[in-house]
Amino acid sequence: MAVLFSIALADRVNMLRKELAALNLRLEDKVRDRTKKLETTNKELISARDALWGEMELAKKIQTVLLPIKPQFPDMSCQYT
C-alpha cells in the first residue's frame, strides 16, 4: 500500500512540475510580448515628445521675431532697455 501511495504521489509531483514548467513558459512569453509593446509605446511617446518640442521651438522663433527689439511706451515715464 505504501509503495502504491509513493508511486501515486511521485506521479502527482511530476505532473505538477510539468504544469509549473508550462505556466512558467507562458509567463515568460507574456512578459516578452508586453515588454515589446512597452518598447513600441515608449518609442511612440518619444517621437510625439520630439515633434511637440520642435513645434514649441518654432513657435518660440516666431514669437521672438514678432517682438520689437526694444519696446518703448511713449505715454509712460519708464522704458525697457
Sine and cosine of phi, psi and omega as CSV:
sin_phi,cos_phi,sin_psi,cos_psi,sin_omega,cos_omega
0.00,0.00,-0.69,0.73,0.00,-1.00
-0.90,0.43,-0.57,0.82,0.02,-1.00
-0.92,0.40,-0.69,0.72,0.02,-1.00
-0.90,0.44,-0.67,0.75,0.03,-1.00
-0.89,0.45,-0.66,0.76,0.03,-1.00
-0.90,0.43,-0.66,0.75,0.02,-1.00
-0.91,0.42,-0.70,0.72,0.02,-1.00
-0.89,0.45,-0.66,0.75,0.01,-1.00
-0.92,0.40,-0.67,0.74,0.04,-1.00
-0.89,0.45,-0.65,0.76,0.04,-1.00
-0.89,0.46,-0.66,0.75,0.01,-1.00
-0.91,0.41,-0.65,0.76,0.03,-1.00
-0.89,0.45,-0.69,0.73,0.03,-1.00
-0.90,0.44,-0.64,0.77,0.03,-1.00
-0.90,0.44,-0.67,0.74,0.02,-1.00
-0.92,0.40,-0.60,0.80,0.05,-1.00
-0.89,0.46,-0.70,0.71,0.02,-1.00
-0.89,0.45,-0.68,0.74,0.01,-1.00
-0.90,0.44,-0.66,0.75,0.03,-1.00
-0.90,0.44,-0.66,0.75,0.03,-1.00
-0.90,0.44,-0.66,0.75,0.03,-1.00
-0.91,0.42,-0.67,0.74,0.03,-1.00
-0.90,0.44,-0.63,0.78,0.01,-1.00
-0.89,0.45,-0.67,0.74,0.03,-1.00
-0.90,0.44,-0.67,0.74,0.03,-1.00
-0.90,0.44,-0.63,0.78,0.03,-1.00
-0.90,0.44,-0.69,0.72,0.04,-1.00
-0.88,0.48,-0.64,0.77,0.05,-1.00
-0.89,0.45,-0.68,0.73,0.02,-1.00
-0.90,0.44,-0.68,0.74,0.02,-1.00
-0.89,0.46,-0.69,0.73,0.01,-1.00
-0.88,0.48,-0.71,0.70,0.00,-1.00
-0.89,0.45,-0.71,0.71,-0.02,-1.00
-0.93,0.36,-0.55,0.84,0.07,-1.00
-0.90,0.43,-0.67,0.74,0.05,-1.00
-0.88,0.47,-0.67,0.74,0.02,-1.00
-0.90,0.44,-0.67,0.75,0.02,-1.00
-0.91,0.42,-0.63,0.78,0.04,-1.00
-0.90,0.44,-0.66,0.75,0.04,-1.00
-0.90,0.43,-0.72,0.70,0.02,-1.00
-0.88,0.47,-0.65,0.76,0.02,-1.00
-0.89,0.46,-0.68,0.74,0.03,-1.00
-0.89,0.46,-0.65,0.76,0.02,-1.00
-0.91,0.42,-0.66,0.75,0.03,-1.00
-0.90,0.43,-0.66,0.75,0.03,-1.00
-0.90,0.45,-0.67,0.75,0.03,-1.00
-0.89,0.45,-0.69,0.72,0.02,-1.00
-0.90,0.43,-0.67,0.75,0.03,-1.00
-0.88,0.47,-0.70,0.71,-0.01,-1.00
-0.90,0.43,-0.64,0.77,0.04,-1.00
-0.90,0.44,-0.70,0.72,0.01,-1.00
-0.90,0.44,-0.65,0.76,0.02,-1.00
-0.88,0.47,-0.66,0.75,0.05,-1.00
-0.88,0.48,-0.67,0.74,0.04,-1.00
-0.91,0.42,-0.62,0.79,0.02,-1.00
-0.92,0.39,-0.62,0.78,0.04,-1.00
-0.90,0.43,-0.65,0.76,0.04,-1.00
-0.90,0.43,-0.69,0.72,0.03,-1.00
-0.88,0.48,-0.63,0.77,0.03,-1.00
-0.88,0.47,-0.69,0.73,0.01,-1.00
-0.90,0.43,-0.68,0.73,0.01,-1.00
-0.89,0.46,-0.71,0.70,0.00,-1.00
-0.90,0.44,-0.63,0.78,0.00,-1.00
-0.91,0.42,-0.65,0.76,0.01,-1.00
-0.92,0.38,-0.57,0.82,-0.04,-1.00
-0.97,0.25,-0.40,0.92,-0.02,-1.00
-0.97,0.23,0.64,-0.77,0.09,-1.00
-0.93,0.36,0.47,-0.88,-0.05,-1.00
-0.91,0.42,-0.78,0.62,0.04,-1.00
-0.79,-0.61,1.00,-0.05,-0.02,-1.00
-0.91,0.41,0.70,-0.72,0.04,-1.00
-0.82,-0.57,0.63,-0.78,0.00,-1.00
-0.86,-0.51,0.98,-0.20,-0.10,-0.99
-0.89,0.45,-0.48,0.88,-0.04,-1.00
-0.99,0.13,-0.03,1.00,-0.04,-1.00
-0.91,-0.40,0.44,-0.90,-0.07,-1.00
-0.98,0.19,-0.39,0.92,-0.01,-1.00
-0.95,-0.33,0.42,-0.91,0.02,-1.00
-0.79,-0.62,0.50,-0.87,0.09,-1.00
-0.98,0.18,0.65,-0.76,0.06,-1.00
-0.85,-0.52,0.00,0.00,0.00,0.00
